[in-house]
Amino acid sequence: MSEGRPVVKVSRFPYRETLERLSQAISASGSTVFAMIDQSAAAARAGLTLRPTTLIVFGNPAGGTPFMADEPLLGLDLPLKFLVWEEEGSVRVAYAPMSGIARRYDVSGKDAQIAGIDGALAKLSAAVE
């Protein structure tokens, strides 16, 4: 994996259970699930077929707001997201590390907060590994 690239992990659980476990882990961490976007259902409504795919939009305003207060464009990447999809018999979970997002917007002076968010993302995604 190169710097700033999404992290992709393989879940040991089926698709629906992966979504449930991630949602529960997010809530248990004190963060909020803002939306779960079923992208495969949206594709079906448009008459298209897409493998089971859901985008989980989540975050903690106490963590993200200071970043967006300093740089409003960070709102393009925050709140955080997990992408969950099924492919070739396995379920995958991907996310963009906060360190990569911060680099994209030249965030400085928040190294400890960035590392904390990256650690939280790794811990949350570990709930399905």
C-alpha positions as CSV (number, residue, x, y, z in Angstrom):
1,M,0.0,0.0,0.0
2,S,1.4,3.4,-0.9
3,E,1.0,6.5,1.2
4,G,-2.5,8.0,1.0
5,R,-4.1,5.0,-0.7
6,P,-7.2,3.4,0.7
7,V,-6.7,0.6,3.2
8,V,-8.6,-2.5,2.1
9,K,-9.2,-5.4,4.5
10,V,-11.0,-8.7,4.1
11,S,-13.9,-9.4,6.5
12,R,-14.2,-12.8,8.1
13,F,-18.0,-12.3,8.2
14,P,-20.7,-12.4,5.5
15,Y,-21.8,-9.1,4.0
16,R,-24.8,-8.2,6.2
17,E,-23.0,-9.2,9.4
18,T,-20.0,-7.1,8.4
19,L,-22.3,-4.1,8.0
20,E,-23.9,-4.8,11.4
21,R,-20.6,-5.3,13.2
22,L,-19.1,-2.2,11.7
23,S,-22.2,-0.2,12.7
24,Q,-22.1,-1.5,16.2
25,A,-18.3,-0.9,16.6
26,I,-18.8,2.7,15.3
27,S,-21.6,3.3,17.8
28,A,-19.7,1.7,20.7
29,S,-16.7,3.9,20.0
30,G,-18.8,7.0,20.6
31,S,-19.0,8.0,17.0
32,T,-22.3,8.3,15.0
33,V,-23.4,6.4,11.8
34,F,-24.8,9.3,9.8
35,A,-25.9,7.2,6.8
36,M,-25.7,3.8,5.2
37,I,-26.0,4.2,1.5
38,D,-26.9,0.9,-0.3
39,Q,-25.2,1.6,-3.6
40,S,-26.3,-1.7,-5.1
41,A,-30.0,-0.9,-4.3
42,A,-29.5,2.5,-6.0
43,A,-28.0,0.8,-9.0
44,A,-31.0,-1.6,-9.1
45,R,-33.4,1.4,-9.1
46,A,-31.6,2.7,-12.2
47,G,-32.0,-0.7,-13.9
48,L,-28.3,-1.7,-13.3
49,T,-26.6,-4.4,-11.5
50,L,-23.9,-3.9,-8.9
51,R,-22.4,-6.4,-6.5
52,P,-23.6,-5.9,-2.9
53,T,-22.0,-2.5,-2.0
54,T,-22.7,-0.1,0.9
55,L,-21.1,3.1,2.0
56,I,-21.2,3.7,5.7
57,V,-20.8,7.5,6.5
58,F,-19.8,8.1,10.1
59,G,-17.8,10.3,12.5
60,N,-17.5,12.2,15.7
61,P,-18.1,15.9,15.4
62,A,-15.7,16.5,18.2
63,G,-12.9,15.0,16.2
64,G,-13.8,16.3,12.7
65,T,-15.0,19.8,13.4
66,P,-11.6,21.2,14.3
67,F,-10.2,20.0,11.0
68,M,-13.1,21.6,9.0
69,A,-12.9,24.8,11.0
70,D,-9.3,25.2,9.9
71,E,-9.9,24.0,6.3
72,P,-13.5,24.0,5.0
73,L,-12.6,21.9,2.0
74,L,-12.0,18.9,4.4
75,G,-15.8,18.7,4.4
76,L,-15.4,17.0,1.0
77,D,-13.8,14.0,2.8
78,L,-15.3,14.2,6.2
79,P,-17.3,12.6,7.8
80,L,-15.3,9.4,7.4
81,K,-16.5,6.5,5.4
82,F,-16.2,2.7,5.2
83,L,-16.9,1.1,1.8
84,V,-18.1,-2.5,2.2
85,W,-18.6,-4.8,-0.9
86,E,-18.8,-8.4,-1.8
87,E,-16.5,-9.7,-4.5
88,E,-15.4,-13.2,-5.5
89,G,-16.8,-14.8,-2.4
90,S,-15.3,-12.5,0.1
91,V,-16.4,-9.2,1.8
92,R,-14.0,-6.3,1.7
93,V,-13.9,-3.2,3.8
94,A,-12.0,-0.1,2.6
95,Y,-11.4,3.4,4.1
96,A,-9.2,6.4,3.4
97,P,-6.7,7.0,6.2
98,M,-7.0,10.4,7.9
99,S,-3.2,10.8,7.3
100,G,-3.8,10.7,3.5
101,I,-6.8,13.1,3.7
102,A,-4.8,15.5,5.9
103,R,-1.9,15.4,3.4
104,R,-4.3,16.1,0.5
105,Y,-5.3,19.4,2.2
106,D,-1.9,20.3,3.7
107,V,-3.1,20.0,7.3
108,S,-0.4,20.8,9.7
109,G,-0.1,21.0,13.5
110,K,-2.6,18.2,14.1
111,D,-0.3,15.1,14.0
112,A,-1.5,13.6,17.2
113,Q,-5.2,14.0,16.2
114,I,-4.5,12.5,12.8
115,A,-2.7,9.5,14.3
116,G,-5.5,9.1,16.7
117,I,-8.1,9.0,13.9
118,D,-6.0,6.6,11.9
119,G,-5.7,4.3,15.0
120,A,-9.5,4.5,15.5
121,L,-10.1,3.6,11.8
122,A,-7.8,0.6,12.1
123,K,-9.5,-0.5,15.4
124,L,-13.0,-0.2,14.0
125,S,-12.1,-2.1,10.8
126,A,-10.5,-4.8,13.0
127,A,-13.9,-5.6,14.3
128,V,-14.5,-7.6,11.1
129,E,-11.1,-9.0,10.5
